[in-house]
Amino acid sequence: MSADILSSLTPTQQQAVTHIEGPLLMIAGPGSGKTRVVTHRIAYMLSQGVNPHNVLALTFTNKAADEMRLRIERLVSDRGYWMGTFHGFCARLLRQYGNLVGLAENFTILDSKDSKQALKRALDAANIELTHTSVDSIAWEISNAKSNLLTSSEYTTSKSGTYAVVSEVTRRAYPAYDKYLMSSNAVDFDDLLLHVAVLLRDNPELRSKLDDRYRYIMVDEYQDTNLAQYAIVRALCLDHQNLSV
C-alpha cells in the first residue's frame, strides 16, 4: 500500500510524505506538486497506522478541501480525518464548546451582507453617528482587529487603527456591535476564528484535550494565515508538535 502511495513522487516529495513525527515546513512554488504531497502524506500516515481521528487538515477554500479529500480517497479507504476550512473547523468547535464564550449551540453565522446590516443596527441602537467615516470603513477596522486577536474590550484600550477618526468611532462601534451579536446569539466570519482562539487561550484543559485529539495537523497555504489562525494552530500543537505547513 505505502509503495503505491510513494511510487509517483519525486525523492524530495517522498521525503516530505514519509515524515510523520515532528514539525515539517514545506516550501514550494505553484505547480510543484504541493497538493499532491499533502494528500499523499495523509494517505501515507493512515497506511502506517495513524488513527484518522487524529488527523486535521486545514485549507482556505471548500473547493480545495473537496479536491484533496477525493485524492486521498483514491489512495486509501480510511475515513474519519477532518479536512476543511479554518472557518468550518472553528464553527464545528463552537457548536460543541461555544457556551464557554457565551454562545448557545444554535448560534447563527452571518455572511458579509448580514453582518453589515447587524453593524448598522448596532450603530443605530448605540446612537453612534457617522459623519467622517462609513459603515464599510468601520466594518474593515473591526474585522482587522478580530484578525489580530483584539476583542472589543481590548480594542477600546488599544492604539490600533489606520486612521485616527475611524479608530475613535470604531472604539465605540466595536463594543456595540459585539453586544448586538451576543444578544442575537450570532457570529460573523471573523468571530469564528476569534472565539476559538480565545476559547483555547482561556481553557487550558480543553486546549489539552483538543491537542490530544488532533495530533497531526496540516495547514495548506500557510503563508496566508492571519494572527488568529496562527494562534489556533499553535494552541493545538503544544503537546503533540506534529505540525506540517
C-alpha positions as CSV (number, residue, x, y, z in Angstrom):
1,M,0.0,0.0,0.0
2,S,2.7,2.5,1.0
3,A,4.7,1.6,-2.1
4,D,1.7,2.6,-4.3
5,I,1.4,5.9,-2.4
6,L,5.0,6.8,-2.9
7,S,5.6,5.5,-6.4
8,S,4.5,8.6,-8.3
9,L,6.5,11.0,-6.2
10,T,10.0,12.5,-6.6
11,P,12.6,11.7,-4.0
12,T,12.1,15.1,-2.4
13,Q,8.4,14.7,-2.3
14,Q,8.8,11.2,-0.8
15,Q,11.0,12.7,2.0
16,A,8.1,15.1,3.0
17,V,5.4,12.5,2.6
18,T,7.2,9.9,4.8
19,H,7.9,12.4,7.6
20,I,5.3,11.7,10.3
21,E,6.6,12.7,13.7
22,G,7.7,16.2,14.5
23,P,7.2,19.6,12.7
24,L,7.6,20.0,9.0
25,L,7.9,23.1,6.8
26,M,7.4,22.6,3.0
27,I,8.3,25.5,0.7
28,A,7.2,25.0,-2.9
29,G,6.1,27.2,-5.8
30,P,2.9,26.9,-7.9
31,G,2.7,23.8,-9.9
32,S,5.4,21.9,-8.0
33,G,3.1,19.2,-6.6
34,K,2.4,20.7,-3.2
35,T,-1.2,19.4,-3.1
36,R,0.0,16.0,-4.2
37,V,2.4,15.9,-1.3
38,V,-0.2,16.9,1.3
39,T,-2.8,14.4,0.1
40,H,-0.2,11.6,-0.3
41,R,1.2,12.4,3.2
42,I,-2.2,12.0,4.8
43,A,-2.7,8.7,2.9
44,Y,0.8,7.5,3.9
45,M,0.2,8.3,7.6
46,L,-3.1,6.4,7.5
47,S,-1.4,3.4,5.8
48,Q,1.2,3.4,8.6
49,G,-1.5,3.0,11.3
50,V,-2.1,6.6,12.3
51,N,-5.6,7.0,13.6
52,P,-7.6,9.1,11.1
53,H,-9.4,10.8,14.0
54,N,-6.1,12.3,15.0
55,V,-5.5,14.0,11.6
56,L,-6.6,17.6,11.0
57,A,-6.0,19.2,7.6
58,L,-6.9,22.9,7.2
59,T,-7.4,24.7,3.9
60,F,-8.7,28.1,2.8
61,T,-11.5,27.1,0.5
62,N,-14.1,24.3,0.4
63,K,-13.1,23.6,-3.2
64,A,-9.5,22.8,-2.2
65,A,-10.7,20.6,0.7
66,D,-13.1,18.7,-1.6
67,E,-10.3,18.2,-4.2
68,M,-7.9,16.9,-1.6
69,R,-10.4,14.6,0.0
70,L,-11.1,13.0,-3.4
71,R,-7.4,12.5,-4.0
72,I,-7.0,10.8,-0.6
73,E,-10.0,8.5,-1.1
74,R,-8.3,7.3,-4.3
75,L,-5.3,6.2,-2.3
76,V,-6.8,4.8,0.9
77,S,-10.2,3.8,2.2
78,D,-9.8,5.1,5.7
79,R,-12.2,7.9,6.7
80,G,-12.6,9.9,9.9
81,Y,-9.8,12.5,9.4
82,W,-11.1,16.1,9.4
83,M,-10.4,18.2,6.3
84,G,-11.9,21.6,5.6
85,T,-11.5,25.3,6.0
86,F,-10.4,27.1,9.1
87,H,-13.9,28.7,9.4
88,G,-15.6,25.3,9.1
89,F,-13.4,23.7,11.7
90,C,-14.0,26.6,14.1
91,A,-17.7,26.5,13.6
92,R,-17.7,22.9,14.4
93,L,-15.8,23.5,17.7
94,L,-18.1,26.4,18.7
95,R,-21.2,24.1,18.2
96,Q,-19.6,22.0,20.9
97,Y,-17.9,24.4,23.2
98,G,-19.4,27.8,22.3
99,N,-21.1,28.1,25.8
100,L,-17.6,28.8,27.1
101,V,-17.6,32.1,25.2
102,G,-21.3,32.9,25.8
103,L,-22.8,31.3,22.7
104,A,-25.7,28.8,22.5
105,E,-25.1,25.8,20.2
106,N,-27.7,27.0,17.8
107,F,-25.9,30.3,17.1
108,T,-26.3,31.9,13.7
109,I,-23.4,32.5,11.3
110,L,-23.8,35.8,9.5
111,D,-22.4,36.3,6.0
112,S,-20.8,39.6,5.0
113,K,-24.2,41.1,3.9
114,D,-26.0,40.2,7.1
115,S,-23.1,41.2,9.3
116,K,-23.1,44.7,7.7
117,Q,-26.8,45.0,8.4
118,A,-26.1,43.9,12.0
119,L,-23.4,46.6,12.4
120,K,-25.8,49.2,11.1
121,R,-28.4,48.2,13.7
122,A,-25.8,48.2,16.4
123,L,-24.7,51.7,15.5
124,D,-28.3,52.9,15.5
125,A,-29.0,51.3,18.9
126,A,-26.0,52.9,20.4
127,N,-26.7,56.3,18.8
128,I,-23.4,56.4,17.0
129,E,-23.4,58.9,14.2
130,L,-21.2,58.5,11.1
131,T,-20.0,61.9,9.9
132,H,-16.4,61.4,8.7
133,T,-16.4,57.7,8.0
134,S,-18.6,54.9,6.6
135,V,-20.0,51.6,7.8
136,D,-17.7,49.8,5.4
137,S,-14.6,51.5,7.0
138,I,-15.8,50.6,10.5
139,A,-16.5,47.0,9.4
140,W,-13.0,46.8,8.0
141,E,-11.5,48.1,11.2
142,I,-13.4,45.6,13.3
143,S,-12.5,42.8,11.0
144,N,-8.9,43.8,11.2
145,A,-9.0,43.9,15.0
146,K,-10.5,40.5,15.2
147,S,-7.9,39.0,12.8
148,N,-5.3,40.4,15.2
149,L,-6.9,38.8,18.2
150,L,-8.3,42.0,19.7
151,T,-11.6,41.5,21.4
152,S,-14.0,44.5,21.7
153,S,-12.8,45.2,25.3
154,E,-9.2,45.0,24.3
155,Y,-9.7,47.2,21.2
156,T,-11.1,50.1,23.3
157,T,-7.8,50.4,25.1
158,S,-5.5,49.7,22.2
159,K,-3.7,52.1,19.9
160,S,-4.7,50.1,16.7
161,G,-6.3,51.7,13.7
162,T,-5.2,53.1,10.4
163,Y,-6.9,56.5,10.6
164,A,-7.5,58.3,13.9
165,V,-11.1,59.4,13.1
166,V,-12.1,55.9,12.0
167,S,-10.4,54.4,15.0
168,E,-12.1,56.6,17.6
169,V,-15.6,55.9,16.1
170,T,-14.7,52.2,16.0
171,R,-13.7,52.2,19.7
172,R,-17.4,52.8,20.4
173,A,-18.8,50.8,17.4
174,Y,-16.9,47.6,18.0
175,P,-18.3,47.0,21.6
176,A,-21.8,48.0,20.4
177,Y,-21.6,45.5,17.5
178,D,-20.2,42.8,19.8
179,K,-23.0,43.4,22.3
180,Y,-25.6,43.2,19.5
181,L,-24.2,39.9,18.1
182,M,-24.0,38.3,21.5
183,S,-27.6,39.3,22.4
184,S,-28.7,37.9,19.0
185,N,-26.7,34.6,19.5
186,A,-24.9,35.3,16.3
187,V,-21.3,35.5,14.9
188,D,-19.7,36.8,11.8
189,F,-16.9,35.0,9.9
190,D,-14.1,36.7,11.9
191,D,-15.8,35.7,15.2
192,L,-15.5,32.1,14.3
193,L,-11.7,32.4,14.5
194,L,-11.5,34.9,17.3
195,H,-13.9,33.0,19.6
196,V,-12.0,29.7,19.1
197,A,-8.6,31.4,19.7
198,V,-9.9,32.9,22.9
199,L,-11.5,29.6,23.8
200,L,-8.2,27.8,23.5
201,R,-6.3,30.5,25.3
202,D,-8.6,30.7,28.3
203,N,-9.5,27.0,28.8
204,P,-6.2,25.0,29.2
205,E,-7.9,21.7,29.9
206,L,-10.0,21.9,26.7
207,R,-6.9,23.0,24.8
208,S,-5.0,20.0,26.0
209,K,-8.0,17.7,25.2
210,L,-8.2,19.0,21.6
211,D,-4.4,18.9,21.3
212,D,-4.5,15.2,22.1
213,R,-7.4,14.7,19.7
214,Y,-5.8,16.4,16.7
215,R,-2.2,15.0,17.0
216,Y,-1.3,15.6,13.3
217,I,-2.1,19.0,11.9
218,M,-1.5,20.1,8.3
219,V,-2.1,23.7,7.0
220,D,-2.3,24.4,3.3
221,E,-1.3,27.8,2.1
222,Y,0.1,28.6,5.5
223,Q,1.6,31.9,4.3
224,D,-1.9,33.3,4.1
225,T,-2.8,32.7,7.7
226,N,-3.6,35.7,10.0
227,L,-2.7,36.0,13.7
228,A,-6.0,34.4,14.8
229,Q,-5.4,31.4,12.6
230,Y,-1.8,31.1,13.8
231,A,-2.9,31.2,17.4
232,I,-5.4,28.4,16.9
233,V,-2.9,26.1,15.1
234,R,-0.2,26.9,17.7
235,A,-2.5,26.2,20.6
236,L,-3.4,22.8,19.1
237,C,0.2,21.6,18.8
238,L,1.8,22.4,22.1
239,D,1.8,18.8,23.4
240,H,1.9,16.9,20.1
241,Q,4.2,19.0,17.9
242,N,3.3,17.3,14.6
243,L,2.5,20.4,12.7
244,S,3.1,20.5,8.9
245,V,2.7,23.7,6.9
